[in-house]
Amino acid sequence: MSERTIRWGIVGAGIIAHKMADAIRLEQGCELVAVASRTPEKAETFAREYGIAAETYPSLVARSDVDVIYIATTHNFHASNAAFCLEHGKHVVIEKPFTVNAEEARRLQHLARANQCFMMEAIWTRFLPSMVKLRESLQGGAIGEVKMATINFGGVAPEHYRGRLLDPTLAGGVTLDMGIYPISMLCYVLGEVPQVTSATCRFSDTGVDEVASYQLSFPSGCLAAVNTSFNLLMPHLASFYGDQGYLEYPHFQNLGDFTLRHLEGSAVTGEEIVHTENAENGFVYQAREAARCIREGLQESPIIPVQETVNIMGVLDDIRKKLPLRYGFE
């Protein structure tokens, strides 16, 4: 396997682009080359900060020294921005949510295959060492058969996020922005994609979902409940219940430790803290995985295959149908 440097471009120059840019610079074997934005002034400011080139979208995809492009624009532009890059033969890593809906995701899937390009959803928590350990524990029978899971994930969004979150023209709302994290987490650690049995929400004055609750049923029989909001301060806690114990993972986006409690009948017979180390900037793991796959000539990552991403977008579609929430541009 070649250890060649993987050279990155970024489309979009907002907050999330800065975090990925920092991760690319931290990751050995990765180099940030250029950035493009619809607003030239933002691209110029971003480029000066990182010592890279400021480009337009056409000039970025035309660069022969860019191997892969990270799509960091608002949700409503993910599909069109990624398609433009793929059509010009560039590998893409697309910030979550991958697209607004499953139809857009399927179109990108076909386009990536046609152009033989690598493509991956950048949902950074999926790549954390602690998530790998959580999956290993649950699938290895640490609490027996997993029959139920509950995840609470919410917070009061800072002011600089609220404009985007509240804007339906940008595909705002909590489901696509925050609800996707626990849903993708459940799919990864359980190794299954669920059916949506019910979903409900409270709408903001702008017509997007600001508080939402989902009930999911997995093929194995595991039932899951997810509660999420960008307007409520909620504890971040994932709990899994099996017939031989239960597992609690607080602050699952930030901490590397979760607790296993083993049962015999109704009695707790032992407690185990599972410890892993996550990097301060957790985005480094998705940059590392994309670079590894590109070096190896893969067109998708086994950690989050494109078909699974498409399937999860279908779950989000089903949730929004039940809320109901549909964006005017769909």
C-alpha positions as CSV (number, residue, x, y, z in Angstrom):
1,M,0.0,0.0,0.0
2,S,1.3,3.4,-1.0
3,E,1.7,5.9,1.9
4,R,1.3,8.8,-0.5
5,T,0.0,12.1,1.0
6,I,-3.7,12.6,0.4
7,R,-4.4,16.1,-0.7
8,W,-7.6,17.8,0.4
9,G,-9.9,20.5,-0.8
10,I,-12.8,21.9,1.1
11,V,-16.1,23.3,-0.2
12,G,-17.6,25.6,2.3
13,A,-15.9,27.9,4.8
14,G,-18.1,27.8,7.9
15,I,-17.6,26.5,11.4
16,I,-17.6,22.8,10.5
17,A,-15.0,23.4,7.7
18,H,-12.6,24.9,10.3
19,K,-12.8,21.8,12.5
20,M,-12.1,19.5,9.6
21,A,-9.3,21.7,8.3
22,D,-7.7,21.5,11.7
23,A,-8.1,17.7,11.7
24,I,-6.6,17.4,8.2
25,R,-3.5,19.3,9.4
26,L,-3.2,17.1,12.5
27,E,-3.4,13.9,10.5
28,Q,-0.1,12.6,9.2
29,G,-0.3,11.8,5.5
30,C,-2.9,14.4,4.8
31,E,-2.4,17.9,3.4
32,L,-5.0,20.7,3.0
33,V,-4.5,22.4,-0.3
34,A,-7.4,24.7,-1.1
35,V,-10.9,25.9,-0.1
36,A,-13.8,27.2,-2.2
37,S,-16.9,29.1,-1.1
38,R,-19.9,30.8,-2.8
39,T,-18.7,33.9,-0.9
40,P,-15.2,34.7,-2.2
41,E,-14.4,36.8,0.8
42,K,-15.0,33.9,3.2
43,A,-12.8,31.7,1.0
44,E,-10.0,34.3,1.1
45,T,-10.2,34.7,4.9
46,F,-10.2,30.9,5.4
47,A,-7.3,30.4,3.0
48,R,-5.2,33.1,4.7
49,E,-5.8,31.4,8.1
50,Y,-4.6,28.0,6.8
51,G,-2.0,29.1,4.3
52,I,-3.8,27.5,1.4
53,A,-5.3,28.6,-1.9
54,A,-8.8,30.2,-2.3
55,E,-10.7,28.9,-5.3
56,T,-14.0,28.9,-7.0
57,Y,-15.9,25.7,-7.2
58,P,-14.8,25.1,-10.9
59,S,-11.2,26.0,-10.2
60,L,-11.1,23.7,-7.1
61,V,-12.3,20.6,-9.0
62,A,-9.9,21.5,-11.9
63,R,-6.8,21.3,-9.6
64,S,-4.7,18.2,-10.3
65,D,-3.2,18.4,-6.8
66,V,-6.5,17.8,-5.0
67,D,-7.4,14.2,-4.4
68,V,-10.5,14.5,-2.2
69,I,-13.0,17.2,-1.4
70,Y,-14.8,17.6,1.9
71,I,-18.3,19.0,1.4
72,A,-19.0,21.4,4.3
73,T,-21.9,23.5,3.0
74,T,-25.4,23.7,4.5
75,H,-27.6,20.6,4.2
76,N,-29.5,21.8,1.2
77,F,-26.4,22.0,-1.0
78,H,-24.7,18.7,-0.1
79,A,-26.1,16.8,-3.0
80,S,-25.4,19.3,-5.7
81,N,-22.0,20.2,-4.4
82,A,-21.0,16.5,-4.2
83,A,-22.4,15.7,-7.6
84,F,-20.3,18.6,-9.1
85,C,-17.1,17.1,-7.6
86,L,-17.9,13.5,-8.6
87,E,-18.6,14.6,-12.2
88,H,-15.1,16.0,-12.3
89,G,-13.6,12.8,-11.0
90,K,-12.9,13.9,-7.4
91,H,-13.4,11.7,-4.4
92,V,-15.8,13.2,-1.8
93,V,-16.3,13.1,1.9
94,I,-19.7,14.7,2.7
95,E,-20.6,16.2,6.1
96,K,-23.6,14.7,7.7
97,P,-26.4,14.5,6.8
98,F,-25.1,13.0,3.6
99,T,-28.1,14.6,1.7
100,V,-31.5,15.9,2.5
101,N,-33.3,12.7,1.5
102,A,-32.7,9.1,0.3
103,E,-33.5,10.0,-3.3
104,E,-30.6,12.5,-3.4
105,A,-28.4,9.9,-1.7
106,R,-29.1,7.2,-4.3
107,R,-28.3,9.6,-7.1
108,L,-24.9,10.3,-5.6
109,Q,-24.3,6.6,-5.1
110,H,-24.9,5.9,-8.8
111,L,-22.7,8.9,-9.8
112,A,-19.8,7.8,-7.6
113,R,-19.9,4.3,-9.0
114,A,-20.1,5.6,-12.6
115,N,-17.0,7.8,-12.0
116,Q,-15.2,5.2,-9.9
117,C,-14.8,7.7,-7.0
118,F,-14.5,7.1,-3.3
119,M,-17.4,8.6,-1.3
120,M,-18.1,8.6,2.4
121,E,-20.4,10.3,4.9
122,A,-18.6,12.4,7.5
123,I,-20.5,11.6,10.6
124,W,-17.4,11.9,12.9
125,T,-18.7,10.0,15.9
126,R,-19.0,6.8,13.8
127,F,-15.1,6.7,13.6
128,L,-14.2,7.3,17.2
129,P,-12.2,4.5,19.0
130,S,-14.9,4.6,21.7
131,M,-17.6,3.8,19.2
132,V,-15.6,0.9,17.8
133,K,-15.2,-0.4,21.4
134,L,-18.9,0.0,22.1
135,R,-19.8,-2.0,19.0
136,E,-17.4,-4.7,19.9
137,S,-18.8,-4.9,23.4
138,L,-22.5,-5.1,22.3
139,Q,-21.9,-7.5,19.4
140,G,-19.6,-9.6,21.6
141,G,-22.4,-10.3,24.1
142,A,-21.2,-8.1,26.9
143,I,-24.8,-7.6,28.1
144,G,-26.3,-10.6,26.3
145,E,-29.0,-10.1,23.8
146,V,-29.7,-6.4,23.4
147,K,-33.5,-5.9,23.7
148,M,-33.8,-2.1,24.3
149,A,-31.9,1.1,23.9
150,T,-32.6,4.7,24.8
151,I,-30.6,7.7,23.7
152,N,-31.1,11.3,24.8
153,F,-29.2,13.9,22.9
154,G,-30.0,17.6,23.0
155,G,-28.8,21.1,23.9
156,V,-29.4,24.7,23.5
157,A,-27.8,25.7,20.2
158,P,-25.4,28.7,20.3
159,E,-26.6,31.8,18.5
160,H,-24.2,31.3,15.6
161,Y,-25.9,28.0,14.8
162,R,-29.5,29.0,15.2
163,G,-30.0,30.8,11.9
164,R,-29.2,27.7,10.0
165,L,-31.0,25.3,12.3
166,L,-34.2,27.4,12.1
167,D,-34.2,27.9,8.4
168,P,-36.4,25.5,6.3
169,T,-34.8,26.7,3.1
170,L,-31.5,25.3,4.4
171,A,-33.1,22.0,5.5
172,G,-32.9,23.0,9.1
173,G,-34.4,21.3,12.1
174,V,-33.2,18.9,14.7
175,T,-33.8,15.6,12.9
176,L,-31.3,16.1,10.1
177,D,-28.8,18.1,12.3
178,M,-28.8,16.2,15.6
179,G,-31.2,13.2,15.4
180,I,-29.0,11.6,12.8
181,Y,-26.2,11.1,15.4
182,P,-28.1,8.7,17.7
183,I,-29.8,7.0,14.7
184,S,-26.5,6.3,13.0
185,M,-24.9,5.3,16.3
186,L,-27.6,2.7,16.8
187,C,-27.3,1.3,13.3
188,Y,-23.5,1.0,13.7
189,V,-23.3,-0.6,17.2
190,L,-26.3,-3.0,16.5
191,G,-25.3,-3.7,12.9
192,E,-28.9,-3.2,11.7
193,V,-31.1,-0.6,10.1
194,P,-34.5,-0.1,11.9
195,Q,-38.1,0.5,11.0
196,V,-39.7,3.7,12.3
197,T,-42.7,2.8,14.4
198,S,-43.6,6.3,15.4
199,A,-42.1,9.8,15.5
200,T,-43.4,13.1,16.9
201,C,-42.1,16.6,17.3
202,R,-42.7,20.2,18.4
203,F,-42.3,22.7,15.6
204,S,-40.5,26.0,15.8
205,D,-42.1,29.3,14.7
206,T,-40.3,28.8,11.4
207,G,-41.8,25.4,10.8
208,V,-38.9,23.1,11.5
209,D,-38.7,20.5,14.2
210,E,-37.0,21.8,17.3
211,V,-37.8,18.9,19.7
212,A,-38.3,15.4,18.4
213,S,-38.9,11.8,19.7
214,Y,-38.5,8.7,17.6
215,Q,-39.4,5.0,18.3
216,L,-37.5,2.4,16.3
217,S,-37.8,-1.3,15.9
218,F,-34.7,-3.3,14.7
219,P,-34.8,-6.6,12.8
220,S,-33.2,-8.4,15.8
221,G,-36.2,-7.3,17.9
222,C,-34.4,-4.5,19.8
223,L,-36.6,-1.5,20.5
224,A,-35.1,2.0,20.7
225,A,-36.3,5.4,21.7
226,V,-34.4,8.6,20.7
227,N,-35.1,12.0,22.2
228,T,-33.4,15.1,20.7
229,S,-33.6,18.9,20.6
230,F,-31.6,21.9,19.8
231,N,-33.7,24.1,22.2
232,L,-33.5,22.0,25.4
233,L,-30.6,21.3,27.7
234,M,-30.7,17.5,27.8
235,P,-28.1,15.0,29.2
236,H,-26.3,13.1,26.5
237,L,-26.8,9.6,27.5
238,A,-27.0,6.3,25.6
239,S,-28.3,3.3,27.5
240,F,-28.5,-0.3,26.2
241,Y,-30.4,-3.1,28.0
242,G,-29.7,-6.8,27.5
243,D,-30.8,-10.0,29.1
244,Q,-27.5,-10.3,31.0
245,G,-26.8,-6.7,31.9
246,Y,-27.0,-3.1,30.8
247,L,-24.6,-0.5,29.5
248,E,-24.6,3.3,30.1
249,Y,-22.6,5.7,28.0
250,P,-22.8,9.4,29.1
251,H,-21.5,12.2,27.0
252,F,-21.0,9.7,24.1
253,Q,-19.8,12.4,21.8
254,N,-17.0,13.6,24.1
255,L,-15.9,10.9,26.5
256,G,-14.3,7.6,25.9
257,D,-15.6,5.7,28.9
258,F,-18.8,3.7,29.3
259,T,-20.0,1.4,32.1
260,L,-21.1,-2.2,31.9
261,R,-23.2,-3.7,34.6
262,H,-23.6,-7.5,34.7
263,L,-26.8,-9.1,36.0
264,E,-27.8,-12.5,37.4
265,G,-31.6,-12.5,37.5
266,S,-32.4,-9.1,38.9
267,A,-29.2,-8.6,40.8
268,V,-26.2,-6.6,39.6
269,T,-23.2,-9.0,40.0
270,G,-20.4,-6.8,38.7
271,E,-19.5,-3.4,37.2
272,E,-16.9,-2.7,34.6
273,I,-15.7,0.7,33.2
274,V,-14.5,0.3,29.6
275,H,-12.0,3.0,28.8
276,T,-10.8,4.3,25.4
277,E,-8.9,7.4,24.4
278,N,-10.4,9.7,21.8
279,A,-8.4,12.5,20.2
280,E,-9.4,16.1,21.3
281,N,-10.4,16.8,17.7
282,G,-12.5,13.7,16.9
283,F,-12.6,14.6,13.2
284,V,-9.1,13.2,12.7
285,Y,-10.5,9.7,12.6
286,Q,-12.7,10.3,9.6
287,A,-9.9,12.1,7.8
288,R,-7.7,9.1,8.5
289,E,-10.2,6.6,7.3
290,A,-10.9,8.5,4.1
291,A,-7.2,8.7,3.4
292,R,-6.7,5.0,4.1
293,C,-9.5,4.0,1.7
294,I,-8.2,6.3,-1.1
295,R,-4.7,4.9,-0.8
296,E,-6.1,1.4,-1.0
297,G,-8.2,2.2,-4.0
298,L,-11.5,1.6,-2.2
299,Q,-14.7,3.4,-3.3
300,E,-16.3,3.3,0.1
301,S,-15.5,2.8,3.8
302,P,-16.4,-0.5,5.5
303,I,-17.1,1.6,8.7
304,I,-20.0,3.4,6.9
305,P,-20.7,1.8,3.5
306,V,-22.6,4.0,1.1
307,Q,-25.6,1.7,1.0
308,E,-25.9,2.0,4.8
309,T,-25.8,5.8,4.5
310,V,-28.6,5.6,1.8
311,N,-30.6,3.3,4.1
312,I,-30.2,5.7,7.1
313,M,-31.3,8.6,4.9
314,G,-34.4,6.4,4.2
315,V,-35.0,6.1,8.0
316,L,-34.8,9.9,8.3
317,D,-37.2,10.2,5.4
318,D,-39.7,8.0,7.3
319,I,-39.3,10.0,10.4
320,R,-40.0,13.3,8.6
321,K,-43.1,11.8,7.0
322,K,-44.4,10.9,10.4
323,L,-43.7,14.3,12.0
324,P,-44.6,15.5,9.2
325,L,-41.8,17.7,7.8
326,R,-41.1,18.3,4.2
327,Y,-39.0,21.1,2.8
328,G,-40.3,23.3,0.1
329,F,-37.5,22.6,-2.3
330,E,-38.0,18.8,-2.2
